[in-house]
Amino acid sequence: MRRDELLDAAEEILCDQGSAALTLSAVADRAGVSKGGLLYHFNSKEALIKGMVERLIEDFDQLMTAQQDATYTERYLGATLAAVRTGRLRRWAVVTGASGNLLLLAPLREAMARWHSEDLEDEPDPVTSQIVRLACEGLWDVASHAPELNSESDLRTLETRLRALLAPA
């Protein structure tokens, strides 16, 4: 059983049943492995949640890397829209909602600090870049909780307007 399949099973439980249902036994059952097989990869529920958080961060970093020939904020916008369009942001609401332990969310807080401070001083207009990054956070939050709210047409309109804000004067 691969690590990602175990994380997928945990996320499915969180989506379907909520955080109270997230137990190691439930994850092992959902993934079709023994509890010992799960414990080989994740020795506690906290380790499992930490693994989900770390995977979220890696996933977004990969989306950022896929955006090329753009400023950092343009890549951040492109990665956010890619995550919204593919439904990946659903993971964020589910996983962060699962952890009542702030220590487990520390890697996410560190990643957010990095994403929001990275190359800001190198942007043509740092304040506008910060506004666009914060708009991405708002879109991210809404799409995490109500993915049906913005149609593809809405997303294209938002993207056009946000990219226009970033265009050099």
C-alpha positions in Angstrom: 0.0 0.0 0.0 1.4 3.3 -1.0 1.5 6.3 1.3 -0.6 8.4 -1.0 -3.3 5.8 -1.1 -3.5 5.9 2.7 -3.7 9.7 2.6 -6.4 9.5 0.0 -8.4 7.1 2.2 -8.0 9.5 5.2 -9.2 12.5 3.1 -12.2 10.5 1.8 -13.2 9.7 5.4 -12.9 13.4 6.3 -15.0 14.4 3.3 -17.6 11.8 3.8 -17.9 11.6 7.6 -16.0 14.4 9.2 -13.1 14.6 11.6 -14.8 12.6 14.3 -14.7 9.5 12.0 -11.0 9.8 11.3 -9.4 6.9 13.1 -6.5 4.7 12.2 -8.8 1.7 12.0 -11.2 3.6 9.7 -8.4 4.6 7.4 -7.0 1.1 7.3 -10.4 -0.3 6.5 -11.1 2.3 3.8 -7.7 1.7 2.2 -8.1 -2.1 2.4 -5.0 -2.7 4.5 -4.3 -4.0 8.0 -3.9 -1.5 10.8 -0.2 -2.7 11.0 0.2 -1.7 7.3 -1.1 1.7 8.1 1.1 2.0 11.2 4.2 1.2 9.0 3.6 4.6 7.3 1.9 6.6 10.0 2.4 5.6 13.6 -0.4 7.9 14.9 -3.4 9.9 13.9 -1.3 13.0 14.3 1.3 11.6 11.9 -1.5 10.9 9.4 -2.8 14.5 9.6 0.7 15.9 9.4 1.2 13.8 6.3 -2.0 15.2 4.7 -0.9 18.8 5.5 2.6 18.2 4.1 1.1 16.7 0.9 -1.1 19.8 0.5 1.9 22.0 0.7 3.9 19.9 -1.8 0.9 19.8 -4.2 0.6 23.6 -4.2 4.4 24.0 -4.6 4.2 21.7 -7.6 1.4 23.8 -9.1 3.6 26.9 -8.5 6.6 25.3 -10.3 4.4 24.4 -13.3 3.7 28.0 -13.9 6.6 29.4 -15.9 7.8 32.7 -17.3 5.9 34.8 -14.9 6.4 36.8 -11.7 5.9 35.0 -8.4 2.5 36.5 -7.9 1.4 35.5 -11.5 2.5 31.9 -10.7 0.6 32.1 -7.4 -2.5 33.2 -9.2 -2.1 30.5 -11.8 -1.5 27.8 -9.2 -4.5 28.9 -7.2 -6.8 28.8 -10.3 -5.4 25.4 -11.3 -6.2 24.1 -7.8 -9.7 25.6 -7.9 -10.4 24.2 -11.4 -9.2 20.7 -10.5 -11.0 20.5 -7.2 -7.7 20.1 -5.3 -8.7 22.9 -2.9 -11.4 20.7 -1.3 -8.5 18.9 0.4 -7.5 22.1 2.2 -10.8 22.7 3.9 -11.1 19.0 4.9 -7.5 18.5 6.2 -7.2 21.8 8.0 -10.6 21.3 9.5 -9.5 17.9 10.8 -6.7 19.2 12.9 -7.6 20.9 16.2 -3.9 20.8 17.0 -2.1 23.9 16.0 1.3 22.1 16.0 0.0 19.9 13.2 -0.9 23.0 11.1 2.5 24.6 11.8 3.9 23.5 8.4 0.9 25.1 6.7 1.4 28.3 8.5 5.1 28.3 7.5 4.2 27.6 3.9 1.6 30.4 3.9 4.2 32.8 5.3 6.6 31.8 2.6 4.0 32.0 -0.2 3.0 35.5 0.9 6.4 37.0 1.4 8.3 35.2 -1.4 9.7 37.7 -3.9 7.2 40.4 -2.9 9.9 43.1 -3.0 10.9 42.0 -6.5 7.4 42.5 -7.9 6.8 45.6 -10.1 4.2 46.8 -7.6 4.5 45.0 -4.3 1.2 46.3 -2.8 -0.8 45.2 -5.9 0.9 41.9 -5.8 0.0 41.5 -2.1 -3.6 42.4 -3.0 -3.7 39.7 -5.7 -2.2 37.1 -3.4 -4.8 37.9 -0.8 -7.6 37.8 -3.4 -6.3 34.3 -4.2 -6.7 33.4 -0.6 -10.3 34.6 -0.7 -11.0 32.5 -3.8 -9.2 29.6 -2.2 -11.4 29.8 0.9 -14.6 30.1 -1.0 -13.7 27.3 -3.5 -12.7 25.1 -0.5 -16.2 25.3 1.0 -18.5 26.0 -1.9 -16.8 24.8 -5.1 -20.0 25.2 -7.1 -20.1 28.9 -6.4 -17.8 30.0 -9.2 -18.4 28.8 -12.8 -15.5 28.5 -15.3 -16.8 31.7 -16.8 -16.5 33.4 -13.4 -13.0 32.1 -12.9 -11.9 33.4 -16.3 -13.3 36.8 -15.5 -11.6 36.9 -12.2 -8.3 35.7 -13.7 -8.5 38.4 -16.4 -9.1 41.1 -13.9 -6.4 39.9 -11.5 -3.8 39.6 -14.3 -4.7 43.1 -15.5 -3.9 44.4 -12.0 -0.5 42.8 -12.3 0.3 44.1 -15.8 2.9 46.8 -15.8 1.5 50.3 -16.3 
